[in-house]
Structure formats: C-alpha cells, structure tokens
C-alpha cells in the first residue's frame, strides 16, 4: 500500500478551467490518476478534458464520488477553496498554490483542528504513489514504481532531483510527498514519518530538508525515538547567508538557528544517514539502505 493516496483515489481539481488546472489535470489523468471532476464556481455543467465541471466541491463529491481535492486556485481565494474541500468531506486536500497569506493559513489550521481531512501543502508539488496515482505537478516519468523507499521533502524541485537519482540507481519508491516550505502547512515531517513507519511497503525513508525552522531537527528526534526503519537525509542550504530569505517563506536562518549545519548535526546525532553532496545522493541512499533495497 501507499500513504494518503492510491489507485482508488478519486480526484476533483479545484480550478480546472484555469490554465494550470487544465494542464495538470490532463497530466494526472495521463499517469493513470482517476480525475473524476473539476470545480469552478459559475462554470458547472461544462467539461474540461472530458471531466465534468461542478460549481462546488460538495456537488463533485455527490455527483462523481470525489474523495480527494487538488487545488489550483489563486492565493487570495485558496484558503476558502481548502475550507470548501474540508467541509465537503474530502479525505485528502493537496494545495499546489503558493503565496497564500500566513494569516489565511492560520485560519485554515484553526478550522481544521478537529477535522479528519489530510491537508498537503500549500506551496508544494503534491504526492505520488508511483505507478498508481499522481496528485500534483511532479513529472511522473522519473519515478520508479514498486520500490521500498518513501520520500518526503520540503522542496519541490529537490524532490524531483532526489527521486531521479534513486531511480537511476534502480531504487523504486513507495510514495513521494512534498509537504511544502511555507511556515504554516498542513502535513509535517512527523506526520509523514509516522505514516511511512506504519506502511508495510515502505522499508526506508529519505528525508529532504532545507534551512529555516526546526522541522528537520524534530524529525530526526522522532526517527530515533519512534522509527524502526532506516532514514537518510539531505539538507539544502549549506552556503546560505544568515538573514537572507532563500525561496520558501520558511527558508530563512535566524540568529544561530535553522542552519543547514545544525540540522545535519541533529540528524547524525539521531542516527540519520546524511549525504552532504546532492550529486551523490543516489549512491549514498544505496549504501544507507543496502539491507532493505
């Protein structure tokens, strides 16, 4: 099995009538994902790429049996789109949108406190179970189905790089998930590590971090305390200057905290195998996971 999505996932694309929504809905369908509906308020009754469009997510759930939402909605409207999907009872909501105001995401997090919906993102590439289901914008061709390694990352493009290296080493992936680099997001490293620990098809985990915050340190401590499966890690930003924002809203070093060096030290202290050379990551993982791959 995979975590969070699989071949039975039925996806509704919020914003499917926009350029990005249409394009990536088509890409997901071409990969084999069951995209059963789209949503754009006021455009219900149309079809996009052969997919019926509804005015609301609730209508898509009732009419097409959707249980997962993929969101391509502008930042100013994205929080309401997330909450609409939550209210419609989606099991999983994948939010690709970047630039959502932090206050909006705090409102979403507060509203979702007692919800059973899994929010992935925002500002993320989404999630893929190779060979089964792609709910996001990642290139499907670089993934290798049927493998034992779960991948979780704060960075989108780094996720693609590390997955490509794993595949070139002949190492397949069980699930690959980008959680996003914003300071307020729905799914954390700890959530994903716990899910991988429970997943019988995942035998090892690759954790890809970056500067800023303490998520990687807490993930390393969790891995040492709670996980029986080997974990390898990579942290981007070794040369990042303190105080300068580096892409993601959460990727900033403040004082002596949040540095790549500090995160790497925490990982090693907690038994996580660390690769500092991105170009050699595939080989490093092959060595770190040699007993399970």
C-alpha positions, -999 to +999 in steps of 0.1 A: +000+000+000+010+036-003+003+065+021-026+090+017-034+083-020-036+051-041-052+037-073-087+041-057-083+078-050-109+099-069-097+134-076-116+166-080-095+195-094-105+229-080-096+255-106-097+230-135-109+257-160-077+277-155-046+271-175-026+254-147-056+234-135-064+221-170-028+212-179-020+193-147-054+176-146-045+162-180-011+151-168-025+134-138-050+115-160-023+105-184-004+090-155-035+069-146-050+090-118-088+089-115-096+125-121-134+124-118-145+160-115-134+196-117-148+227-098-150+263-108-179+283-093-203+295-120-190+271-146-208+239-136-222+218-164-191+223-187-164+197-194-127+201-194-105+174-209-136+151-207-140+158-170-174+172-157-172+206-140-193+214-109-199+246-091-189+233-057-168+205-042-199+192-024-216+187-058-185+169-071-185+146-041-221+137-046-221+136-084-187+120-091-177+103-058-146+125-054-127+120-022-095+140-028-091+176-040-062+190-060-062+228-057-051+253-084-067+284-071-052+320-068-036+328-034-063+352-023-090+325-028-071+294-018-079+294+019-116+294+011-111+267-015-093+245+011-121+250+036-147+242+010-130+209+003-128+202+040-165+209+045-173+186+016-156+157+034-125+152+012-101+126+027-071+145+013-066+180+000-035+188-020-029+225-023-003+235-050-009+272-047+020+293-034+018+327-019-012+321+004-011+347+032+001+333+065-030+347+083-052+328+059-034+295+066-037+301+103-074+304+098-074+272+078-053+254+105-077+265+132-107+254+113-092+220+106-081+213+142-108+187+146-111+176+110-102+142+096-091+157+063-054+154+054-041+187+040-009+185+020+008+218+012+003+246+004+032+257-019+041+221-027+044+197-057+018+172-042+020+135-037+026+105-060+023+067-054+045+056-084+026+036-109-007+041-090-017+077-085-003+112-091-020+141-073+003+170-081+027+186-106+057+163-104+070+147-136+057+111-134+083+095-157+112+099-132+095+078-106+101+040-103+071+020-091+071-009-067+101+003-046+106+003-008+118+039-003+094+066+009+105+102+001+094+133+020+106+168+012+100+205+019+113+214-016+095+206-048+124+207-073+147+190-049+122+162-047+124+157-084+162+156-083+165+131-055+138+108-070+156+109-103+188+098-086+170+070-067+155+057-100+188+059-118+203+037-090+175+012-096+158+021-063+120+024-065+097+045-044+066+036-024+053+072-020+069+106-027+054+136-010+063+173-010+050+189+022+059+225+011+082+250+026+057+276+040+058+283+077+022+271+081+014+239+063-010+210+067+012+179+069+046+178+087+076+157+085+064+139+117+031+131+101+047+115+071+074+097+090+047+081+112+027+071+081+058+056+065+066+036+097+031+021+095+033+014+058+043-023+051+055-014+016+079+012+028+112-002+042+133+030+043+128+068+042+146+096+025+140+130+042+149+161+022+151+193+043+163+229+039+173+258+060+149+276+084+129+264+114+134+233+133+113+208+114+143+186+104+157+185+140+123+174+153+120+148+125+154+134+134+145+131+170+112+114+160+131+090+138+154+080+166+126+076+191+097+061+170+110+045+138+124+010+132+131+017+095+164+033+083+162+071+075+186+090+053+186+128+049+198+157+028+196+194+038+198+221+012+214+255+020+248+249+034+261+281+018+230+302+026+239+335+043+221+343+077+191+366+074+186+362+037+153+346+026+160+317+002+129+309-019+105+294+005+088+316+031+101+293+058+136+290+045+154+317+064+181+315+090+175+335+122+204+340+145+221+307+152+191+285+145+178+270+113+212+264+097+219+235+074+249+226+096+228+225+127+202+203+110+228+179+097+244+176+131+210+168+146+203+142+120+236+124+126+232+126+164+199+108+160+211+080+137+200+095+103+225+088+075+233+122+059+245+129+024+260+164+020+267+160-017+235+163-037+251+149-068+260+117-049+227+112-031+215+082-051+247+063-042+245+074-006+210+061-003+220+028-019+247+024+008+224+036+036+196+013+026+216-017+014+199-041+038+164-032+025+167-023-012 
